[in-house]
């Protein structure tokens, strides 16, 4: 009788232990899923739009106050955003990152800290129904130019809100002095040469130069051909004088 009782007790303990292990395992999986939470301001946006990624991690998990969390961005081919970002977590466990959707397709986001990670959050980026308007400005030269020098010019490519547009190609042209119409301002009489393109930097700034082999007043203009996000634009014509 005692032996049967012992067998029952051992069986009960084994079942109880298994139940505890299972429960603990499930609880660990459930808890881990909620240790880091991640959300996006929109589920679907157009290419060129800006979106906000916001997240939360249980503050007690941080090894040190103000630690950084690893945010993984998976983006379509052609995007510059598909990298890892280290975002600082504030005292309340919150972190965020604002991004620009620079490629059409399916995106996903995941936050990690040590052994913990958030669920993957998707984002769909679609083509624009209407491209954004742009403004192209040109200035220079900034010193006196003599025959044989290079004429240095610079400019900006911006949207209508004044934000610089980075990593776009801009072509430029210069018109030789119009000898057949020395006293008039008819640019159609000039011999135009198109050069470039040059690429804007991350804030939309660009520079270029061309050789001044003749004396007189040159005409210079820049053109942005446009793309799937931004519309085409031309700069006003600048008139550098070569002595």
N, C-alpha and C positions, 0 to 999 in steps of 0.2 A: 504493500500500500504506500509505504514511504517512497519507494522507487518511482511509482506512478506519479506521486505528488511532485517529486523532484523533476521528472520529465516534463510535467505540465508547467512547472515554474520556469524551467529553462526555455521551453517553447514560448511561453508568454514574454519572457525577457527578450528573446530573439526577435519576436514580432514587434515588441515595443521599440527595441533599438532600431529595427528597420524602418519603422514608422517615423521615428525621430529623425533618422538620417534622411529619409525621403522628404520629410517636412522641412528639415533644415536646408536641404538642397534646393527645394522649390522656393523657399523663403529667400535664399541667397540670390536665386535667379530673378525673383520678383523685385527684391530690394535693389539689386544692382541696376535693373532697368530704370529705377526711379532715382538712383543716386545722382545721375546727370540727365538733365532734360534740355531739349533743344527745339526751338521753334523758328519759323521764317514768316516774315510779314505778309508774303503772298505765296499762293500755291502755283500760280501760273502768271507769267509776266511776258512782256515783249522785249526783244533784244535791245540793249541800250538803256533799259530801265535800271534804277537803283533799288536794291532790296536790303532789308536788315535781318541779320541773324542774331537771335538772342538766346542765351542759355542760362542754366542754373545748376550748380553743384552743391551738395550738402556741405556747408562750411567746415564741419568737423572732420571731413575727409582730407582737407588740405594739410600738408606737412608743415607749411609755413604760411602765415597771412600774406596775401598778395601773390601767391603762386600763380603760375601761368598754366593754362589748359591748352591742349593740342587740338586744334580744329582742322579736320581734314576736309578739303573741298575737292570733289570729283566733278570735272566739267568736260564738255564735249571737245573734240579735236578743234584746234585753232584758238582756244581760249588761253588767256594768260593767267587765269585765276586758279587753275587746278594744281594747287600746292598745299602745303601745311602752314597753318598760321598759329603762332603762340599768342594767346590772348590772356591778359592779366585779369584775375578774378578779384572783385571787390570784397569788402568785409561781409557783405550779405550773400556772397556766393554767386553773384551775377556777373555775366560777361556778354559782350556783344561785338559785332563786326558788320560794317556797312560795305556792300560790294556792288559792282556794276556787272550786269549780265552781258558779257561780250561775245557770246556764241549761242547759236540756236541748238536746242536739243534738251536732253534730260540731264539734270544736275542732281547731286546728292551731297549731304553734309553729315559729318559724324564728329562728335567731341570725345576726347579721351583724356583721362588723368590716371596715370599708373595702371592698375588692373581694371579700372572702371571705364565704361564707355556708354554713350547715349545710343538710343535707337537711331538708325539712319533716317534722315528727313529728305524727301524728294522735292525738286522744283522743276517745272517745265517752262522752257523759254521758247517763245514762238516768234515768227517774223513780225516786223512792224507793219501796221496798216498804213502808217504815214511816217516818213523820215523826219528827223529833227532838222530845223533850220540851222544854218551855220553862218559865221562871219569870219572873213579872212582879212587880216590887216597886214600892211607892209610899211616898213620905215627904213631910213638910211639913205645914203651913207652918213656916217657920223664924224667924218673929217674931210678935208679937202683932198680931192682925187686928181691926180695928174696922169697924163697919157703914159701908158705902160704899167700903171698900177692895177690892182684888183679892186673892184667896187664891192664893198661889203654891205650886205643887206640882211635884215632880220624881220621876223613877223610872228604873228600869233594866229592859231586856228581855235576858235571858240564856238560854243553853241549860243543861242540867243539869250541864255541866262548868264552868260559870261564865264562859263566853266571851260577850262582848257580841254582840248580834245587830243589825247596822246596817241602816239604810234600810228599816225596816218601820213600817207605820202602826199606831198605837195610839189607840183611842177612849177617852174618859173620860166619866164621868157624875157629877153631884153631886146629892144629895138635900137638899131644903130642910128646915129645922128642923120637927119633927113636933109641931105645936101641939095636935093632938088627942090626943097621947100624950106629954105633956111629961116624965113621970116614967118612961117605959119606953124600951127600946132596940129597938123593933120597926121595922126599916128598911122593912118592907113598907108602913107607914103614911105613909111620906114621898112627896113629889112629886119624882120623879126627872127630871132633864134631861140628855140625852146630847149632848155636844159633841165637837169634834174632826173628824177625827183629827189627831194630831200624828205627826211622823216621827222615829224614832230617828236619832241621828247615827251616825258610823262605828263607835263603840264601844258602841252600844246604849242611850245615855242620851237622855232626853227631858224636856221641861218643858212646863207649861201653867198657865193661871190662869183663874179665873172670878170674877165679881162677887159680893160679899157684900152683898146688899140688905136682909138681915134679921139680927137678933141671934139667937144660939142656936148649937146644935151641928149642924153639917152632916155629911153622910156623903159620902165621895168614893171612887170606885173606877175602875180602868182595865182595859181588855180588849184583848187581842191576838187577832184572829180566826183566826190560823193561815194557812198557805199550803202550797205543794207540798213545802216543806222542813221547816218547823217547825209543831208542833202548837199548838192554841189554849190560852190561859191567861188567868186573871183574877188581879188583885191582891187582897190583903186590903183590907177597907174601912178607910179612915182617917177620923178624926173631928175635924176642925179646929173650934175654938170661936171664934165671932165675938162680940166685946163691943159 
